[in-house]
Structure formats: C-alpha cells, structure tokens
Amino acid sequence: MLNTFYDKFIFTNGLKYKNNNFYLLNMPFVIAPSELFIGLLEVDDEDFKRKLYYATKDSVRKHLIKEFDLDFGFKGAKLVTFLETYFVASGWGKIQTVDLNMGGKKAIVKVRNNPFSSHLHKKVSRPCDHFIRGILAGVFSRVFNAKVDCVEVHCAALGEQDCEFIIKKQGEFNLENKHVRRQLELDI
C-alpha cells in the first residue's frame, strides 16, 4: 500500500510503471528526492525565482490541469478538492484551501509540512516556495477560468507554522508592497 489515493489507482490499473516510467492514467510522473527541487529554490536571484514561478504556472495550466480535466472532468471546487488530495498524496505537504471565493476569483491556501520549506528553514531570507506558488496559480487559473497570480505571504522556511498563499486575478495585487514586487513581474 502506498496511500489511499494511489492505492485506488493501483487497484484499478490506473497507476502503471512501463518503459522505465511511472504513469498516473496516461500522465507521466517521477518520484524524486525533494533535494532536487531545493537546490533550485535556494538560488538567490529574484529574476530566476520569478521565471521559475511563471514556468511552473504555465506548465500546470497548459498541461497538468488539462490532463486531469480530460480524465476526470472536474471543474471549480471539485477540481480544487481533487488536486488538494492529489498533491497531499504525492508528498507536497498538507494543502488546504481555507478560503475559496469563486465569484471574486480569489483563494487563500495554506500548506503545512511543506517538504521544501522544512529543508530551507532559516536558510532563506524571503518566502521561497516558487514551485507551489506556480502550481497554485496554474490550478486556480483553470478553476477560475481567469488569469491569476499567487503570492506567498507566510513561509515556514522563515519560521512560521504554515506557508500561506494568496491567489487573485492578475492586476489585483498591490505592487507597492515590496514582497509582492519581489514575487511577481511588474510588466503584466
């Protein structure tokens, strides 16, 4: 038994290992040490961090969410719930949407036991979860059917209990806030 999420796919033959690759349904994935990601998150270059965020966001929006939409047909809040379950079962920490405003196209998401921030605890001086920010922005772009961005407002790597992310439509963040400016491109 792996966990209840993946066990269902093993039982229904939806999780396979073929040609030296893992597949969940028809989507390839890897099992990798978190240290591979941590090396990228430790890079002290604001431009690189923004590029990492936007590349992750675009990939999730264009490919990952599209695959889940085709295979499961989830939309809106059901898609959010499924993806929380998927990422939690995949070792990304305990992800919980604490506020979901479908009409306002806004969300607040908390992550506890984030595998990246626990390794980066006290090694960084700013919020560092650019992969998770990108994943959340890509997911919620699809959930809200709108262009959104994600900013990390609390980070466990900085000593806080949870990481917390705010997701809003592009252009709704206060770019006068230095923490927002560091995480988002200014010329959107």
C-alpha positions in Angstrom: 0.0 0.0 0.0 1.3 3.4 -1.0 -1.6 5.6 0.4 -5.3 5.5 -0.1 -5.2 7.9 -3.1 -2.7 6.0 -5.1 -4.0 2.6 -3.9 -7.2 3.3 -5.8 -5.3 3.8 -9.0 -3.2 0.7 -8.4 -6.3 -1.4 -7.8 -8.0 0.0 -11.0 -4.8 -0.3 -13.0 -4.6 3.5 -13.4 -1.1 3.7 -12.0 1.5 1.9 -14.1 5.2 1.5 -14.5 6.1 0.9 -18.1 9.2 1.7 -20.2 11.0 2.8 -17.1 8.4 5.5 -16.3 5.5 5.9 -13.9 2.1 6.9 -15.3 -1.0 8.0 -13.4 -3.6 7.3 -16.0 -1.7 8.4 -19.1 0.3 11.2 -17.4 3.9 10.5 -16.8 5.4 11.4 -13.4 8.5 10.8 -11.3 9.3 10.1 -7.7 12.2 12.3 -6.8 14.1 13.4 -3.7 13.0 16.9 -2.6 16.6 17.9 -2.6 16.5 18.2 -6.4 13.9 21.0 -6.0 15.5 22.6 -3.0 18.7 23.3 -5.0 16.6 25.5 -7.3 14.7 27.2 -4.5 18.0 28.2 -2.8 19.2 30.2 -5.8 19.5 33.8 -4.6 18.4 35.5 -7.8 15.0 37.3 -7.9 14.7 37.1 -11.7 15.4 33.4 -11.7 12.7 32.9 -8.9 10.1 34.8 -10.9 11.0 32.8 -14.1 10.7 29.5 -12.1 7.3 30.6 -10.8 5.9 31.6 -14.2 7.3 28.5 -16.0 5.7 26.2 -13.4 2.4 28.2 -13.6 2.3 27.9 -17.4 3.1 24.2 -17.4 0.5 23.4 -14.8 -2.2 25.5 -16.6 -1.4 24.2 -20.1 -0.6 20.6 -19.4 -1.2 19.1 -15.9 -4.7 20.6 -15.3 -5.7 19.8 -18.9 -4.9 16.1 -18.4 -6.9 16.0 -15.1 -9.8 17.8 -16.8 -9.8 15.3 -19.7 -9.5 12.2 -17.4 -11.9 13.3 -14.6 -13.9 16.2 -15.9 -13.7 18.1 -12.6 -14.5 21.8 -12.6 -14.5 24.6 -9.9 -14.5 23.5 -6.3 -14.4 19.8 -7.2 -11.2 20.3 -9.1 -9.7 22.1 -6.1 -10.6 19.3 -3.8 -9.2 16.6 -6.2 -6.0 18.5 -6.7 -5.5 19.0 -2.9 -5.9 15.3 -2.5 -3.5 14.6 -5.4 -0.7 16.9 -4.1 -1.1 15.8 -0.5 -0.9 12.1 -1.5 2.2 13.0 -3.7 4.1 14.3 -0.7 3.8 18.1 -1.2 2.6 18.6 2.4 -0.9 19.1 3.8 -2.5 21.5 1.4 -5.8 23.2 2.4 -7.9 25.8 0.7 -9.0 27.9 3.6 -11.0 30.5 1.6 -12.4 30.0 -1.9 -14.3 32.8 -3.5 -15.4 31.6 -6.9 -17.3 34.8 -7.7 -14.4 37.1 -6.7 -11.8 34.7 -8.2 -9.8 34.7 -5.1 -8.4 32.0 -2.8 -6.2 31.5 0.3 -4.3 28.3 0.6 -2.2 27.0 3.5 0.4 24.3 3.3 1.6 22.5 6.4 4.7 20.2 6.4 5.9 21.6 3.1 8.9 19.4 2.2 10.8 22.3 0.7 10.4 24.9 3.5 11.3 22.4 6.1 14.7 21.8 4.4 15.2 25.5 3.9 14.3 26.5 7.4 16.4 29.5 8.4 18.5 29.2 5.2 16.5 31.8 3.2 15.5 35.4 4.0 12.3 35.6 1.9 9.4 33.3 1.0 10.8 30.5 -1.2 8.0 28.2 -2.4 8.1 29.2 -6.0 7.1 25.7 -7.3 4.0 25.7 -5.0 3.1 29.3 -6.0 3.3 28.3 -9.6 1.3 25.1 -9.1 -1.4 27.1 -7.3 -1.5 29.8 -9.9 -1.8 27.3 -12.7 -4.6 25.3 -10.9 -6.6 28.4 -10.0 -6.2 29.9 -13.4 -8.1 26.9 -14.6 -10.6 26.8 -11.6 -11.5 30.5 -12.0 -11.1 30.5 -15.8 -9.1 33.7 -15.5 -5.5 34.9 -15.4 -4.4 34.8 -11.8 -1.2 35.1 -9.8 -0.1 33.7 -6.5 1.9 35.4 -3.7 3.3 33.6 -0.7 2.5 35.8 2.4 3.7 33.4 5.1 6.6 30.9 4.8 7.5 28.0 7.1 11.2 28.4 6.0 11.1 31.8 7.7 9.9 30.2 11.0 6.2 30.4 10.6 4.0 27.3 11.3 2.4 27.1 7.8 3.1 28.5 4.3 0.2 30.7 3.2 -0.6 31.8 -0.4 -3.0 34.4 -1.7 -4.4 33.8 -5.2 -6.1 36.7 -7.1 -6.7 37.9 -10.6 -3.7 39.4 -12.3 -3.5 43.1 -11.6 -5.3 42.9 -8.2 -2.2 42.6 -6.1 -0.7 45.8 -4.6 2.5 46.3 -6.4 3.6 48.9 -3.9 4.1 46.1 -1.5 7.8 45.1 -1.7 7.0 41.4 -1.0 4.5 41.3 -3.9 7.0 43.1 -6.2 9.7 40.5 -5.5 7.4 37.6 -6.4 5.6 39.0 -9.5 6.7 40.6 -12.7 5.8 44.3 -12.8 5.0 44.5 -16.6 2.0 42.2 -16.7 
